[in-house]
Amino acid sequence: MREISEKGGTFSLKHRKWDRQRGKGGDLAHVSEARLRPAAKEEQIENSDFKLFYTDTQTGMAKVCWQMLLVEFNGHKLSLN
């Protein structure tokens, strides 16, 4: 992701959403064109080391997802080891 973003390209990803306030989630988010953006520091956003900061280049919106909730990258399924 980092290499693609540094070269100005985009990638696709799918991740599960999580609502911390309600303690539930499960909805699947699909982003067809994303690019990494600079990560926040831990002092700014709690648990930022475990989050993925990206921009949906189709909408221009800045987004965040938990790294452990990623399920697909560029069409390749991901799993936790």
mmCIF file of the N, C-alpha and C atoms, coordinates in Angstrom:
data_MODEL
# 
_entry.id   MODEL 
# 
loop_
_atom_site.group_PDB 
_atom_site.id 
_atom_site.type_symbol 
_atom_site.label_atom_id 
_atom_site.label_alt_id 
_atom_site.label_comp_id 
_atom_site.label_asym_id 
_atom_site.label_entity_id 
_atom_site.label_seq_id 
_atom_site.pdbx_PDB_ins_code 
_atom_site.Cartn_x 
_atom_site.Cartn_y 
_atom_site.Cartn_z 
_atom_site.occupancy 
_atom_site.B_iso_or_equiv 
_atom_site.pdbx_formal_charge 
_atom_site.auth_seq_id 
_atom_site.auth_comp_id 
_atom_site.auth_asym_id 
_atom_site.auth_atom_id 
_atom_site.pdbx_PDB_model_num 
ATOM 1   N N  . MET A 1 1  ? 0.827   -1.196  0.000  1.00 0.00 ? 1  MET A N  1 
ATOM 2   C CA . MET A 1 1  ? 0.000   0.000   0.000  1.00 0.00 ? 1  MET A CA 1 
ATOM 3   C C  . MET A 1 1  ? 0.867   1.253   0.000  1.00 0.00 ? 1  MET A C  1 
ATOM 4   N N  . ARG A 1 2  ? 1.882   1.217   0.840  1.00 0.00 ? 2  ARG A N  1 
ATOM 5   C CA . ARG A 1 2  ? 2.753   2.383   0.947  1.00 0.00 ? 2  ARG A CA 1 
ATOM 6   C C  . ARG A 1 2  ? 3.478   2.644   -0.366 1.00 0.00 ? 2  ARG A C  1 
ATOM 7   N N  . GLU A 1 3  ? 4.015   1.588   -0.964 1.00 0.00 ? 3  GLU A N  1 
ATOM 8   C CA . GLU A 1 3  ? 4.754   1.740   -2.217 1.00 0.00 ? 3  GLU A CA 1 
ATOM 9   C C  . GLU A 1 3  ? 3.847   2.255   -3.335 1.00 0.00 ? 3  GLU A C  1 
ATOM 10  N N  . ILE A 1 4  ? 2.657   1.703   -3.425 1.00 0.00 ? 4  ILE A N  1 
ATOM 11  C CA . ILE A 1 4  ? 1.697   2.141   -4.448 1.00 0.00 ? 4  ILE A CA 1 
ATOM 12  C C  . ILE A 1 4  ? 1.351   3.613   -4.245 1.00 0.00 ? 4  ILE A C  1 
ATOM 13  N N  . SER A 1 5  ? 1.089   3.998   -3.009 1.00 0.00 ? 5  SER A N  1 
ATOM 14  C CA . SER A 1 5  ? 0.715   5.382   -2.700 1.00 0.00 ? 5  SER A CA 1 
ATOM 15  C C  . SER A 1 5  ? 1.858   6.345   -2.984 1.00 0.00 ? 5  SER A C  1 
ATOM 16  N N  . GLU A 1 6  ? 3.082   5.943   -2.636 1.00 0.00 ? 6  GLU A N  1 
ATOM 17  C CA . GLU A 1 6  ? 4.241   6.818   -2.878 1.00 0.00 ? 6  GLU A CA 1 
ATOM 18  C C  . GLU A 1 6  ? 4.465   7.068   -4.359 1.00 0.00 ? 6  GLU A C  1 
ATOM 19  N N  . LYS A 1 7  ? 4.074   6.108   -5.193 1.00 0.00 ? 7  LYS A N  1 
ATOM 20  C CA . LYS A 1 7  ? 4.219   6.248   -6.645 1.00 0.00 ? 7  LYS A CA 1 
ATOM 21  C C  . LYS A 1 7  ? 3.025   6.963   -7.276 1.00 0.00 ? 7  LYS A C  1 
ATOM 22  N N  . GLY A 1 8  ? 2.055   7.384   -6.444 1.00 0.00 ? 8  GLY A N  1 
ATOM 23  C CA . GLY A 1 8  ? 0.896   8.105   -6.960 1.00 0.00 ? 8  GLY A CA 1 
ATOM 24  C C  . GLY A 1 8  ? -0.238  7.220   -7.429 1.00 0.00 ? 8  GLY A C  1 
ATOM 25  N N  . GLY A 1 9  ? -0.106  5.913   -7.223 1.00 0.00 ? 9  GLY A N  1 
ATOM 26  C CA . GLY A 1 9  ? -1.154  4.985   -7.644 1.00 0.00 ? 9  GLY A CA 1 
ATOM 27  C C  . GLY A 1 9  ? -2.230  4.818   -6.584 1.00 0.00 ? 9  GLY A C  1 
ATOM 28  N N  . THR A 1 10 ? -3.207  3.995   -6.913 1.00 0.00 ? 10 THR A N  1 
ATOM 29  C CA . THR A 1 10 ? -4.286  3.683   -5.972 1.00 0.00 ? 10 THR A CA 1 
ATOM 30  C C  . THR A 1 10 ? -4.419  2.172   -5.852 1.00 0.00 ? 10 THR A C  1 
ATOM 31  N N  . PHE A 1 11 ? -5.101  1.741   -4.811 1.00 0.00 ? 11 PHE A N  1 
ATOM 32  C CA . PHE A 1 11 ? -5.348  0.333   -4.567 1.00 0.00 ? 11 PHE A CA 1 
ATOM 33  C C  . PHE A 1 11 ? -6.777  0.167   -4.079 1.00 0.00 ? 11 PHE A C  1 
ATOM 34  N N  . SER A 1 12 ? -7.273  -1.055  -4.132 1.00 0.00 ? 12 SER A N  1 
ATOM 35  C CA . SER A 1 12 ? -8.608  -1.324  -3.613 1.00 0.00 ? 12 SER A CA 1 
ATOM 36  C C  . SER A 1 12 ? -8.476  -2.066  -2.288 1.00 0.00 ? 12 SER A C  1 
ATOM 37  N N  . LEU A 1 13 ? -9.485  -1.895  -1.449 1.00 0.00 ? 13 LEU A N  1 
ATOM 38  C CA . LEU A 1 13 ? -9.494  -2.613  -0.183 1.00 0.00 ? 13 LEU A CA 1 
ATOM 39  C C  . LEU A 1 13 ? -10.916 -2.824  0.290  1.00 0.00 ? 13 LEU A C  1 
ATOM 40  N N  . LYS A 1 14 ? -11.069 -3.842  1.113  1.00 0.00 ? 14 LYS A N  1 
ATOM 41  C CA . LYS A 1 14 ? -12.334 -4.105  1.790  1.00 0.00 ? 14 LYS A CA 1 
ATOM 42  C C  . LYS A 1 14 ? -12.004 -4.266  3.267  1.00 0.00 ? 14 LYS A C  1 
ATOM 43  N N  . HIS A 1 15 ? -12.861 -3.699  4.105  1.00 0.00 ? 15 HIS A N  1 
ATOM 44  C CA . HIS A 1 15 ? -12.664 -3.851  5.540  1.00 0.00 ? 15 HIS A CA 1 
ATOM 45  C C  . HIS A 1 15 ? -14.001 -3.857  6.257  1.00 0.00 ? 15 HIS A C  1 
ATOM 46  N N  . ARG A 1 16 ? -14.001 -4.459  7.409  1.00 0.00 ? 16 ARG A N  1 
ATOM 47  C CA . ARG A 1 16 ? -15.186 -4.455  8.261  1.00 0.00 ? 16 ARG A CA 1 
ATOM 48  C C  . ARG A 1 16 ? -15.244 -3.138  9.008  1.00 0.00 ? 16 ARG A C  1 
ATOM 49  N N  . LYS A 1 17 ? -16.423 -2.623  9.193  1.00 0.00 ? 17 LYS A N  1 
ATOM 50  C CA . LYS A 1 17 ? -16.614 -1.403  9.971  1.00 0.00 ? 17 LYS A CA 1 
ATOM 51  C C  . LYS A 1 17 ? -16.783 -1.780  11.437 1.00 0.00 ? 17 LYS A C  1 
ATOM 52  N N  . TRP A 1 18 ? -16.444 -0.845  12.345 1.00 0.00 ? 18 TRP A N  1 
ATOM 53  C CA . TRP A 1 18 ? -16.587 -1.080  13.778 1.00 0.00 ? 18 TRP A CA 1 
ATOM 54  C C  . TRP A 1 18 ? -17.068 0.195   14.457 1.00 0.00 ? 18 TRP A C  1 
ATOM 55  N N  . ASP A 1 19 ? -18.136 0.089   15.209 1.00 0.00 ? 19 ASP A N  1 
ATOM 56  C CA . ASP A 1 19 ? -18.689 1.214   15.958 1.00 0.00 ? 19 ASP A CA 1 
ATOM 57  C C  . ASP A 1 19 ? -18.323 1.023   17.428 1.00 0.00 ? 19 ASP A C  1 
ATOM 58  N N  . ARG A 1 20 ? -17.317 1.745   17.899 1.00 0.00 ? 20 ARG A N  1 
ATOM 59  C CA . ARG A 1 20 ? -16.848 1.590   19.281 1.00 0.00 ? 20 ARG A CA 1 
ATOM 60  C C  . ARG A 1 20 ? -17.891 2.026   20.290 1.00 0.00 ? 20 ARG A C  1 
ATOM 61  N N  . GLN A 1 21 ? -18.689 3.015   19.964 1.00 0.00 ? 21 GLN A N  1 
ATOM 62  C CA . GLN A 1 21 ? -19.694 3.499   20.908 1.00 0.00 ? 21 GLN A CA 1 
ATOM 63  C C  . GLN A 1 21 ? -20.753 2.438   21.190 1.00 0.00 ? 21 GLN A C  1 
ATOM 64  N N  . ARG A 1 22 ? -21.164 1.732   20.162 1.00 0.00 ? 22 ARG A N  1 
ATOM 65  C CA . ARG A 1 22 ? -22.174 0.690   20.333 1.00 0.00 ? 22 ARG A CA 1 
ATOM 66  C C  . ARG A 1 22 ? -21.564 -0.686  20.545 1.00 0.00 ? 22 ARG A C  1 
ATOM 67  N N  . GLY A 1 23 ? -20.253 -0.798  20.308 1.00 0.00 ? 23 GLY A N  1 
ATOM 68  C CA . GLY A 1 23 ? -19.580 -2.073  20.497 1.00 0.00 ? 23 GLY A CA 1 
ATOM 69  C C  . GLY A 1 23 ? -19.992 -3.143  19.514 1.00 0.00 ? 23 GLY A C  1 
ATOM 70  N N  . LYS A 1 24 ? -20.318 -2.715  18.293 1.00 0.00 ? 24 LYS A N  1 
ATOM 71  C CA . LYS A 1 24 ? -20.689 -3.692  17.276 1.00 0.00 ? 24 LYS A CA 1 
ATOM 72  C C  . LYS A 1 24 ? -20.347 -3.189  15.887 1.00 0.00 ? 24 LYS A C  1 
ATOM 73  N N  . GLY A 1 25 ? -20.433 -4.054  14.964 1.00 0.00 ? 25 GLY A N  1 
ATOM 74  C CA . GLY A 1 25 ? -20.103 -3.706  13.592 1.00 0.00 ? 25 GLY A CA 1 
ATOM 75  C C  . GLY A 1 25 ? -20.410 -4.872  12.697 1.00 0.00 ? 25 GLY A C  1 
ATOM 76  N N  . GLY A 1 26 ? -19.575 -5.065  11.716 1.00 0.00 ? 26 GLY A N  1 
ATOM 77  C CA . GLY A 1 26 ? -19.756 -6.174  10.807 1.00 0.00 ? 26 GLY A CA 1 
ATOM 78  C C  . GLY A 1 26 ? -20.031 -5.768  9.382  1.00 0.00 ? 26 GLY A C  1 
ATOM 79  N N  . ASP A 1 27 ? -20.525 -4.544  9.147  1.00 0.00 ? 27 ASP A N  1 
ATOM 80  C CA . ASP A 1 27 ? -20.771 -4.098  7.778  1.00 0.00 ? 27 ASP A CA 1 
ATOM 81  C C  . ASP A 1 27 ? -19.447 -4.075  7.020  1.00 0.00 ? 27 ASP A C  1 
ATOM 82  N N  . LEU A 1 28 ? -19.501 -4.405  5.745  1.00 0.00 ? 28 LEU A N  1 
ATOM 83  C CA . LEU A 1 28 ? -18.314 -4.442  4.906  1.00 0.00 ? 28 LEU A CA 1 
ATOM 84  C C  . LEU A 1 28 ? -18.220 -3.158  4.089  1.00 0.00 ? 28 LEU A C  1 
ATOM 85  N N  . ALA A 1 29 ? -17.073 -2.508  4.161  1.00 0.00 ? 29 ALA A N  1 
ATOM 86  C CA . ALA A 1 29 ? -16.823 -1.303  3.356  1.00 0.00 ? 29 ALA A CA 1 
ATOM 87  C C  . ALA A 1 29 ? -15.919 -1.695  2.194  1.00 0.00 ? 29 ALA A C  1 
ATOM 88  N N  . HIS A 1 30 ? -16.271 -1.263  0.997  1.00 0.00 ? 30 HIS A N  1 
ATOM 89  C CA . HIS A 1 30 ? -15.447 -1.530  -0.183 1.00 0.00 ? 30 HIS A CA 1 
ATOM 90  C C  . HIS A 1 30 ? -15.000 -0.196  -0.768 1.00 0.00 ? 30 HIS A C  1 
ATOM 91  N N  . VAL A 1 31 ? -13.704 -0.042  -0.907 1.00 0.00 ? 31 VAL A N  1 
ATOM 92  C CA . VAL A 1 31 ? -13.133 1.175   -1.490 1.00 0.00 ? 31 VAL A CA 1 
ATOM 93  C C  . VAL A 1 31 ? -12.353 0.741   -2.724 1.00 0.00 ? 31 VAL A C  1 
ATOM 94  N N  . SER A 1 32 ? -12.780 1.191   -3.892 1.00 0.00 ? 32 SER A N  1 
ATOM 95  C CA . SER A 1 32 ? -12.145 0.720   -5.125 1.00 0.00 ? 32 SER A CA 1 
ATOM 96  C C  . SER A 1 32 ? -10.879 1.497   -5.493 1.00 0.00 ? 32 SER A C  1 
ATOM 97  N N  . GLU A 1 33 ? -10.753 2.732   -5.002 1.00 0.00 ? 33 GLU A N  1 
ATOM 98  C CA . GLU A 1 33 ? -9.544  3.518   -5.294 1.00 0.00 ? 33 GLU A CA 1 
ATOM 99  C C  . GLU A 1 33 ? -9.134  4.283   -4.038 1.00 0.00 ? 33 GLU A C  1 
ATOM 100 N N  . ALA A 1 34 ? -8.108  3.771   -3.365 1.00 0.00 ? 34 ALA A N  1 
ATOM 101 C CA . ALA A 1 34 ? -7.636  4.393   -2.127 1.00 0.00 ? 34 ALA A CA 1 
ATOM 102 C C  . ALA A 1 34 ? -6.152  4.713   -2.231 1.00 0.00 ? 34 ALA A C  1 
ATOM 103 N N  . ARG A 1 35 ? -5.729  5.648   -1.407 1.00 0.00 ? 35 ARG A N  1 
ATOM 104 C CA . ARG A 1 35 ? -4.317  6.023   -1.321 1.00 0.00 ? 35 ARG A CA 1 
ATOM 105 C C  . ARG A 1 35 ? -4.026  6.329   0.145  1.00 0.00 ? 35 ARG A C  1 
ATOM 106 N N  . LEU A 1 36 ? -2.907  5.814   0.656  1.00 0.00 ? 36 LEU A N  1 
ATOM 107 C CA . LEU A 1 36 ? -2.547  6.094   2.038  1.00 0.00 ? 36 LEU A CA 1 
ATOM 108 C C  . LEU A 1 36 ? -2.292  7.574   2.235  1.00 0.00 ? 36 LEU A C  1 
ATOM 109 N N  . ARG A 1 37 ? -2.583  8.054   3.426  1.00 0.00 ? 37 ARG A N  1 
ATOM 110 C CA . ARG A 1 37 ? -2.271  9.426   3.814  1.00 0.00 ? 37 ARG A CA 1 
ATOM 111 C C  . ARG A 1 37 ? -1.456  9.347   5.097  1.00 0.00 ? 37 ARG A C  1 
ATOM 112 N N  . PRO A 1 38 ? -0.822  10.423  5.502  1.00 0.00 ? 38 PRO A N  1 
ATOM 113 C CA . PRO A 1 38 ? 0.005   10.366  6.711  1.00 0.00 ? 38 PRO A CA 1 
ATOM 114 C C  . PRO A 1 38 ? -0.810  9.916   7.932  1.00 0.00 ? 38 PRO A C  1 
ATOM 115 N N  . ALA A 1 39 ? -0.205  9.050   8.703  1.00 0.00 ? 39 ALA A N  1 
ATOM 116 C CA . ALA A 1 39 ? -0.865  8.540   9.905  1.00 0.00 ? 39 ALA A CA 1 
ATOM 117 C C  . ALA A 1 39 ? -0.808  9.584   11.012 1.00 0.00 ? 39 ALA A C  1 
ATOM 118 N N  . ALA A 1 40 ? -1.801  9.545   11.869 1.00 0.00 ? 40 ALA A N  1 
ATOM 119 C CA . ALA A 1 40 ? -1.814  10.418  13.047 1.00 0.00 ? 40 ALA A CA 1 
ATOM 120 C C  . ALA A 1 40 ? -0.875  9.849   14.095 1.00 0.00 ? 40 ALA A C  1 
ATOM 121 N N  . LYS A 1 41 ? -0.439  10.699  14.975 1.00 0.00 ? 41 LYS A N  1 
ATOM 122 C CA . LYS A 1 41 ? 0.404   10.262  16.087 1.00 0.00 ? 41 LYS A CA 1 
ATOM 123 C C  . LYS A 1 41 ? -0.477  9.774   17.222 1.00 0.00 ? 41 LYS A C  1 
ATOM 124 N N  . GLU A 1 42 ? 0.081   8.898   18.038 1.00 0.00 ? 42 GLU A N  1 
ATOM 125 C CA . GLU A 1 42 ? -0.663  8.324   19.162 1.00 0.00 ? 42 GLU A CA 1 
ATOM 126 C C  . GLU A 1 42 ? -1.188  9.415   20.095 1.00 0.00 ? 42 GLU A C  1 
ATOM 127 N N  . GLU A 1 43 ? -0.468  10.527  20.206 1.00 0.00 ? 43 GLU A N  1 
ATOM 128 C CA . GLU A 1 43 ? -0.911  11.625  21.070 1.00 0.00 ? 43 GLU A CA 1 
ATOM 129 C C  . GLU A 1 43 ? -2.162  12.311  20.507 1.00 0.00 ? 43 GLU A C  1 
ATOM 130 N N  . GLN A 1 44 ? -2.355  12.221  19.199 1.00 0.00 ? 44 GLN A N  1 
ATOM 131 C CA . GLN A 1 44 ? -3.489  12.862  18.550 1.00 0.00 ? 44 GLN A CA 1 
ATOM 132 C C  . GLN A 1 44 ? -4.729  11.972  18.526 1.00 0.00 ? 44 GLN A C  1 
ATOM 133 N N  . ILE A 1 45 ? -4.531  10.698  18.198 1.00 0.00 ? 45 ILE A N  1 
ATOM 134 C CA . ILE A 1 45 ? -5.639  9.753   18.066 1.00 0.00 ? 45 ILE A CA 1 
ATOM 135 C C  . ILE A 1 45 ? -5.268  8.461   18.779 1.00 0.00 ? 45 ILE A C  1 
ATOM 136 N N  . GLU A 1 46 ? -6.129  8.047   19.687 1.00 0.00 ? 46 GLU A N  1 
ATOM 137 C CA . GLU A 1 46 ? -5.899  6.832   20.459 1.00 0.00 ? 46 GLU A CA 1 
ATOM 138 C C  . GLU A 1 46 ? -5.786  5.614   19.539 1.00 0.00 ? 46 GLU A C  1 
ATOM 139 N N  . ASN A 1 47 ? -4.824  4.761   19.824 1.00 0.00 ? 47 ASN A N  1 
ATOM 140 C CA . ASN A 1 47 ? -4.588  3.512   19.078 1.00 0.00 ? 47 ASN A CA 1 
ATOM 141 C C  . ASN A 1 47 ? -4.256  3.742   17.603 1.00 0.00 ? 47 ASN A C  1 
ATOM 142 N N  . SER A 1 48 ? -3.674  4.871   17.277 1.00 0.00 ? 48 SER A N  1 
ATOM 143 C CA . SER A 1 48 ? -3.386  5.176   15.869 1.00 0.00 ? 48 SER A CA 1 
ATOM 144 C C  . SER A 1 48 ? -2.409  4.180   15.242 1.00 0.00 ? 48 SER A C  1 
ATOM 145 N N  . ASP A 1 49 ? -1.580  3.525   16.048 1.00 0.00 ? 49 ASP A N  1 
ATOM 146 C CA . ASP A 1 49 ? -0.641  2.542   15.507 1.00 0.00 ? 49 ASP A CA 1 
ATOM 147 C C  . ASP A 1 49 ? -1.350  1.344   14.896 1.00 0.00 ? 49 ASP A C  1 
ATOM 148 N N  . PHE A 1 50 ? -2.606  1.122   15.260 1.00 0.00 ? 50 PHE A N  1 
ATOM 149 C CA . PHE A 1 50 ? -3.359  -0.030  14.783 1.00 0.00 ? 50 PHE A CA 1 
ATOM 150 C C  . PHE A 1 50 ? -4.382  0.340   13.708 1.00 0.00 ? 50 PHE A C  1 
ATOM 151 N N  . LYS A 1 51 ? -4.308  1.566   13.243 1.00 0.00 ? 51 LYS A N  1 
ATOM 152 C CA . LYS A 1 51 ? -5.278  2.052   12.253 1.00 0.00 ? 51 LYS A CA 1 
ATOM 153 C C  . LYS A 1 51 ? -4.607  2.344   10.919 1.00 0.00 ? 51 LYS A C  1 
ATOM 154 N N  . LEU A 1 52 ? -5.391  2.263   9.873  1.00 0.00 ? 52 LEU A N  1 
ATOM 155 C CA . LEU A 1 52 ? -4.935  2.573   8.528  1.00 0.00 ? 52 LEU A CA 1 
ATOM 156 C C  . LEU A 1 52 ? -5.606  3.874   8.107  1.00 0.00 ? 52 LEU A C  1 
ATOM 157 N N  . PHE A 1 53 ? -4.810  4.865   7.790  1.00 0.00 ? 53 PHE A N  1 
ATOM 158 C CA . PHE A 1 53 ? -5.314  6.177   7.377  1.00 0.00 ? 53 PHE A CA 1 
ATOM 159 C C  . PHE A 1 53 ? -5.199  6.271   5.862  1.00 0.00 ? 53 PHE A C  1 
ATOM 160 N N  . TYR A 1 54 ? -6.328  6.456   5.192  1.00 0.00 ? 54 TYR A N  1 
ATOM 161 C CA . TYR A 1 54 ? -6.317  6.491   3.736  1.00 0.00 ? 54 TYR A CA 1 
ATOM 162 C C  . TYR A 1 54 ? -7.316  7.524   3.224  1.00 0.00 ? 54 TYR A C  1 
ATOM 163 N N  . THR A 1 55 ? -7.199  7.830   1.949  1.00 0.00 ? 55 THR A N  1 
ATOM 164 C CA . THR A 1 55 ? -8.142  8.711   1.267  1.00 0.00 ? 55 THR A CA 1 
ATOM 165 C C  . THR A 1 55 ? -8.851  7.907   0.189  1.00 0.00 ? 55 THR A C  1 
ATOM 166 N N  . ASP A 1 56 ? -10.154 7.992   0.159  1.00 0.00 ? 56 ASP A N  1 
ATOM 167 C CA . ASP A 1 56 ? -10.938 7.419   -0.934 1.00 0.00 ? 56 ASP A CA 1 
ATOM 168 C C  . ASP A 1 56 ? -10.815 8.426   -2.070 1.00 0.00 ? 56 ASP A C  1 
ATOM 169 N N  . THR A 1 57 ? -10.035 8.099   -3.083 1.00 0.00 ? 57 THR A N  1 
ATOM 170 C CA . THR A 1 57 ? -9.757  9.081   -4.134 1.00 0.00 ? 57 THR A CA 1 
ATOM 171 C C  . THR A 1 57 ? -10.950 9.364   -5.029 1.00 0.00 ? 57 THR A C  1 
ATOM 172 N N  . GLN A 1 58 ? -11.969 8.516   -5.007 1.00 0.00 ? 58 GLN A N  1 
ATOM 173 C CA . GLN A 1 58 ? -13.170 8.792   -5.797 1.00 0.00 ? 58 GLN A CA 1 
ATOM 174 C C  . GLN A 1 58 ? -14.026 9.878   -5.159 1.00 0.00 ? 58 GLN A C  1 
ATOM 175 N N  . THR A 1 59 ? -14.037 9.901   -3.826 1.00 0.00 ? 59 THR A N  1 
ATOM 176 C CA . THR A 1 59 ? -14.847 10.904  -3.123 1.00 0.00 ? 59 THR A CA 1 
ATOM 177 C C  . THR A 1 59 ? -14.008 12.024  -2.527 1.00 0.00 ? 59 THR A C  1 
ATOM 178 N N  . GLY A 1 60 ? -12.698 11.793  -2.385 1.00 0.00 ? 60 GLY A N  1 
ATOM 179 C CA . GLY A 1 60 ? -11.824 12.769  -1.754 1.00 0.00 ? 60 GLY A CA 1 
ATOM 180 C C  . GLY A 1 60 ? -11.917 12.761  -0.235 1.00 0.00 ? 60 GLY A C  1 
ATOM 181 N N  . MET A 1 61 ? -12.666 11.827  0.333  1.00 0.00 ? 61 MET A N  1 
ATOM 182 C CA . MET A 1 61 ? -12.860 11.787  1.776  1.00 0.00 ? 61 MET A CA 1 
ATOM 183 C C  . MET A 1 61 ? -11.719 11.047  2.475  1.00 0.00 ? 61 MET A C  1 
ATOM 184 N N  . ALA A 1 62 ? -11.269 11.632  3.588  1.00 0.00 ? 62 ALA A N  1 
ATOM 185 C CA . ALA A 1 62 ? -10.268 10.989  4.432  1.00 0.00 ? 62 ALA A CA 1 
ATOM 186 C C  . ALA A 1 62 ? -10.968 9.949   5.290  1.00 0.00 ? 62 ALA A C  1 
ATOM 187 N N  . LYS A 1 63 ? -10.413 8.741   5.333  1.00 0.00 ? 63 LYS A N  1 
ATOM 188 C CA . LYS A 1 63 ? -11.027 7.633   6.060  1.00 0.00 ? 63 LYS A CA 1 
ATOM 189 C C  . LYS A 1 63 ? -10.000 6.961   6.966  1.00 0.00 ? 63 LYS A C  1 
ATOM 190 N N  . VAL A 1 64 ? -10.525 6.190   7.917  1.00 0.00 ? 64 VAL A N  1 
ATOM 191 C CA . VAL A 1 64 ? -9.694  5.422   8.835  1.00 0.00 ? 64 VAL A CA 1 
ATOM 192 C C  . VAL A 1 64 ? -10.339 4.062   9.037  1.00 0.00 ? 64 VAL A C  1 
ATOM 193 N N  . CYS A 1 65 ? -9.526  3.015   9.094  1.00 0.00 ? 65 CYS A N  1 
ATOM 194 C CA . CYS A 1 65 ? -10.042 1.697   9.458  1.00 0.00 ? 65 CYS A CA 1 
ATOM 195 C C  . CYS A 1 65 ? -9.013  1.005   10.343 1.00 0.00 ? 65 CYS A C  1 
ATOM 196 N N  . TRP A 1 66 ? -9.497  0.053   11.124 1.00 0.00 ? 66 TRP A N  1 
ATOM 197 C CA . TRP A 1 66 ? -8.605  -0.754  11.955 1.00 0.00 ? 66 TRP A CA 1 
ATOM 198 C C  . TRP A 1 66 ? -7.864  -1.725  11.038 1.00 0.00 ? 66 TRP A C  1 
ATOM 199 N N  . GLN A 1 67 ? -6.546  -1.798  11.159 1.00 0.00 ? 67 GLN A N  1 
ATOM 200 C CA . GLN A 1 67 ? -5.760  -2.695  10.313 1.00 0.00 ? 67 GLN A CA 1 
ATOM 201 C C  . GLN A 1 67 ? -6.221  -4.142  10.433 1.00 0.00 ? 67 GLN A C  1 
ATOM 202 N N  . MET A 1 68 ? -6.578  -4.568  11.637 1.00 0.00 ? 68 MET A N  1 
ATOM 203 C CA . MET A 1 68 ? -6.981  -5.961  11.848 1.00 0.00 ? 68 MET A CA 1 
ATOM 204 C C  . MET A 1 68 ? -8.327  -6.299  11.207 1.00 0.00 ? 68 MET A C  1 
ATOM 205 N N  . LEU A 1 69 ? -9.072  -5.280  10.761 1.00 0.00 ? 69 LEU A N  1 
ATOM 206 C CA . LEU A 1 69 ? -10.367 -5.520  10.125 1.00 0.00 ? 69 LEU A CA 1 
ATOM 207 C C  . LEU A 1 69 ? -10.291 -5.506  8.597  1.00 0.00 ? 69 LEU A C  1 
ATOM 208 N N  . LEU A 1 70 ? -9.077  -5.395  8.037  1.00 0.00 ? 70 LEU A N  1 
ATOM 209 C CA . LEU A 1 70 ? -8.908  -5.491  6.590  1.00 0.00 ? 70 LEU A CA 1 
ATOM 210 C C  . LEU A 1 70 ? -9.178  -6.926  6.166  1.00 0.00 ? 70 LEU A C  1 
ATOM 211 N N  . VAL A 1 71 ? -9.972  -7.099  5.126  1.00 0.00 ? 71 VAL A N  1 
ATOM 212 C CA . VAL A 1 71 ? -10.276 -8.444  4.639  1.00 0.00 ? 71 VAL A CA 1 
ATOM 213 C C  . VAL A 1 71 ? -9.802  -8.677  3.205  1.00 0.00 ? 71 VAL A C  1 
ATOM 214 N N  . GLU A 1 72 ? -9.503  -7.601  2.479  1.00 0.00 ? 72 GLU A N  1 
ATOM 215 C CA . GLU A 1 72 ? -9.065  -7.763  1.097  1.00 0.00 ? 72 GLU A CA 1 
ATOM 216 C C  . GLU A 1 72 ? -8.218  -6.572  0.663  1.00 0.00 ? 72 GLU A C  1 
ATOM 217 N N  . PHE A 1 73 ? -7.171  -6.841  -0.110 1.00 0.00 ? 73 PHE A N  1 
ATOM 218 C CA . PHE A 1 73 ? -6.302  -5.809  -0.678 1.00 0.00 ? 73 PHE A CA 1 
ATOM 219 C C  . PHE A 1 73 ? -6.070  -6.148  -2.142 1.00 0.00 ? 73 PHE A C  1 
ATOM 220 N N  . ASN A 1 74 ? -6.448  -5.229  -3.041 1.00 0.00 ? 74 ASN A N  1 
ATOM 221 C CA . ASN A 1 74 ? -6.294  -5.430  -4.491 1.00 0.00 ? 74 ASN A CA 1 
ATOM 222 C C  . ASN A 1 74 ? -6.805  -6.804  -4.951 1.00 0.00 ? 74 ASN A C  1 
ATOM 223 N N  . GLY A 1 75 ? -7.950  -7.207  -4.419 1.00 0.00 ? 75 GLY A N  1 
ATOM 224 C CA . GLY A 1 75 ? -8.565  -8.454  -4.836 1.00 0.00 ? 75 GLY A CA 1 
ATOM 225 C C  . GLY A 1 75 ? -8.028  -9.702  -4.154 1.00 0.00 ? 75 GLY A C  1 
ATOM 226 N N  . HIS A 1 76 ? -7.044  -9.556  -3.271 1.00 0.00 ? 76 HIS A N  1 
ATOM 227 C CA . HIS A 1 76 ? -6.464  -10.694 -2.562 1.00 0.00 ? 76 HIS A CA 1 
ATOM 228 C C  . HIS A 1 76 ? -7.006  -10.742 -1.140 1.00 0.00 ? 76 HIS A C  1 
ATOM 229 N N  . LYS A 1 77 ? -7.572  -11.865 -0.762 1.00 0.00 ? 77 LYS A N  1 
ATOM 230 C CA . LYS A 1 77 ? -8.116  -12.013 0.590  1.00 0.00 ? 77 LYS A CA 1 
ATOM 231 C C  . LYS A 1 77 ? -6.983  -12.018 1.611  1.00 0.00 ? 77 LYS A C  1 
ATOM 232 N N  . LEU A 1 78 ? -7.246  -11.390 2.745  1.00 0.00 ? 78 LEU A N  1 
ATOM 233 C CA . LEU A 1 78 ? -6.275  -11.309 3.831  1.00 0.00 ? 78 LEU A CA 1 
ATOM 234 C C  . LEU A 1 78 ? -6.785  -12.102 5.035  1.00 0.00 ? 78 LEU A C  1 
ATOM 235 N N  . SER A 1 79 ? -5.857  -12.602 5.825  1.00 0.00 ? 79 SER A N  1 
ATOM 236 C CA . SER A 1 79 ? -6.237  -13.297 7.054  1.00 0.00 ? 79 SER A CA 1 
ATOM 237 C C  . SER A 1 79 ? -5.202  -12.978 8.125  1.00 0.00 ? 79 SER A C  1 
ATOM 238 N N  . LEU A 1 80 ? -5.643  -13.004 9.373  1.00 0.00 ? 80 LEU A N  1 
ATOM 239 C CA . LEU A 1 80 ? -4.740  -12.783 10.483 1.00 0.00 ? 80 LEU A CA 1 
ATOM 240 C C  . LEU A 1 80 ? -3.955  -14.047 10.763 1.00 0.00 ? 80 LEU A C  1 
ATOM 241 N N  . ASN A 1 81 ? -2.681  -13.885 11.080 1.00 0.00 ? 81 ASN A N  1 
ATOM 242 C CA . ASN A 1 81 ? -1.839  -15.040 11.436 1.00 0.00 ? 81 ASN A CA 1 
ATOM 243 C C  . ASN A 1 81 ? -1.543  -15.018 12.895 1.00 0.00 ? 81 ASN A C  1 
# 
